Amino acid sequence: MRFIFSFEEYVVKAEKAVIVGLIFAMVALSFTQVLLRIVLHSGIVWLDPLLRHMVLWSGLTGSALAARYSHHFALETFAKLAPKALRRPLEVFADLFTTAASALLFYAAYKFIRDEFAAGSIAFYINNTGVPGGWAEMIIPAAFALIGFHTAIGIFRPEDNFKGPF
């Protein structure tokens, strides 16, 4: 189990790095776009759709990170408000329910991405190069897989081993 917990910590570090990188890039690119619009009265056409996809990526990566620290789902409110004797069984039930829901949503997202690639949809164009919709939305099944992973491991995580997100 120690190996799985240490592997999860590496995954968490990668998630944090992705979120920080995306937010830094979004701020820089948004500032650039605003400057171009004010100074040159034009902008980069493909930047707005790219920023929308970056928001999707950072939001879903953040939801996976929130699942690691059990700050993600409203089901856990019931466990925290319950009597002390029922708390742990309710937490396990909430984690099992969340893992099952994540697995179902992962499967649906996988089918969605598969269909996006099959249809050959383009999310946006950068100059004359189209960015396939499947690649731009690949974070959807990845996020549900990470949410399920973190939640399933959380069932076995001892309470005294809990660390905050930062």
FENQUIDA-V496808 format. One record per pair of residues at least 6 apart in sequence whose ideal C-beta (glycine too) atoms are under 8 Angstrom apart, sorted by the first residue. I is the first residue (numbers start at 1). J is the second residue. D is the distance in Angstrom with one decimal. If there is no record, write none. Layout:
I:J:D ; I:J:D
This chain:
1:156:6.2 ; 4:153:6.2 ; 5:153:7.1 ; 5:157:7.1 ; 5:161:7.5 ; 8:68:7.2 ; 8:149:7.4 ; 8:150:6.9 ; 8:153:5.5 ; 11:146:7.2 ; 11:149:7.5 ; 12:65:6.7 ; 12:68:5.6 ; 15:61:5.5 ; 15:64:6.0 ; 15:65:4.8 ; 15:68:7.8 ; 15:146:7.2 ; 16:65:6.8 ; 18:57:7.5 ; 18:58:7.7 ; 18:61:5.2 ; 19:58:5.5 ; 19:61:5.3 ; 19:62:5.8 ; 19:65:6.8 ; 22:54:5.4 ; 22:57:5.8 ; 22:58:4.2 ; 22:61:7.3 ; 23:58:6.0 ; 25:54:6.6 ; 26:51:5.9 ; 26:54:5.1 ; 26:55:6.9 ; 26:58:7.1 ; 29:47:5.9 ; 29:50:7.3 ; 29:51:6.1 ; 29:54:7.8 ; 30:51:6.3 ; 32:44:7.6 ; 32:47:7.7 ; 33:43:5.1 ; 33:44:6.3 ; 33:47:5.1 ; 33:48:7.3 ; 33:51:7.8 ; 36:42:6.2 ; 36:43:4.7 ; 36:44:6.7 ; 37:43:4.9 ; 45:125:8.0 ; 46:124:5.4 ; 46:125:5.8 ; 46:126:4.8 ; 46:127:7.4 ; 49:123:6.7 ; 49:124:3.6 ; 50:124:6.4 ; 50:126:7.5 ; 53:123:6.4 ; 53:124:7.5 ; 53:136:4.9 ; 53:137:7.6 ; 56:137:7.4 ; 56:139:6.4 ; 56:140:7.9 ; 57:139:4.7 ; 60:139:4.9 ; 60:140:6.6 ; 60:142:7.7 ; 60:143:3.6 ; 61:139:6.9 ; 61:143:6.6 ; 61:146:7.9 ; 63:72:6.3 ; 63:143:6.1 ; 63:147:6.5 ; 64:143:5.1 ; 64:146:3.6 ; 64:147:5.2 ; 64:150:6.4 ; 65:165:6.6 ; 66:72:4.2 ; 66:165:7.7 ; 67:73:7.6 ; 67:98:7.5 ; 67:146:7.2 ; 67:147:4.4 ; 67:150:4.3 ; 67:151:5.4 ; 67:154:7.8 ; 68:150:4.1 ; 68:154:7.4 ; 68:165:7.7 ; 69:162:7.7 ; 69:164:6.8 ; 69:165:5.0 ; 70:76:6.0 ; 70:154:6.0 ; 71:165:7.5 ; 72:98:7.8 ; 72:147:7.2 ; 73:94:6.7 ; 73:98:5.5 ; 75:94:4.0 ; 75:97:6.4 ; 75:98:6.7 ; 76:91:6.9 ; 76:94:5.4 ; 78:90:5.9 ; 78:94:7.3 ; 79:86:8.0 ; 79:87:5.6 ; 79:90:3.9 ; 79:91:4.4 ; 79:94:5.7 ; 80:87:7.4 ; 82:90:5.3 ; 92:155:5.8 ; 95:151:5.2 ; 95:152:7.2 ; 95:154:5.6 ; 95:155:4.8 ; 96:155:7.2 ; 98:147:7.3 ; 98:148:7.6 ; 98:151:4.6 ; 99:148:5.0 ; 99:151:4.9 ; 99:152:4.7 ; 99:155:7.9 ; 102:144:5.0 ; 102:145:7.5 ; 102:147:4.6 ; 102:148:3.4 ; 102:151:6.5 ; 103:144:7.8 ; 103:148:5.6 ; 105:144:4.6 ; 106:141:5.3 ; 106:144:3.9 ; 106:145:5.2 ; 106:148:6.5 ; 109:140:4.3 ; 109:141:3.8 ; 109:144:5.6 ; 110:141:4.9 ; 112:137:7.4 ; 112:140:6.9 ; 112:141:7.8 ; 113:134:5.1 ; 113:137:6.3 ; 113:138:6.3 ; 113:140:6.9 ; 113:141:5.8 ; 114:134:7.9 ; 116:132:7.3 ; 116:133:4.4 ; 116:134:4.0 ; 116:137:6.4 ; 117:132:6.8 ; 117:134:4.1 ; 119:133:7.8 ; 120:132:7.4 ; 121:132:7.0 ; 121:133:3.7 ; 121:134:7.4 ; 122:130:3.9 ; 122:131:6.7 ; 122:132:6.4 ; 122:133:6.3 ; 123:130:8.0 ; 123:131:5.0 ; 123:132:6.8 ; 123:133:4.4 ; 123:135:7.6 ; 123:136:3.6 ; 123:137:7.1 ; 124:130:7.7 ; 124:131:5.5 ; 124:136:7.3 ; 125:131:7.2
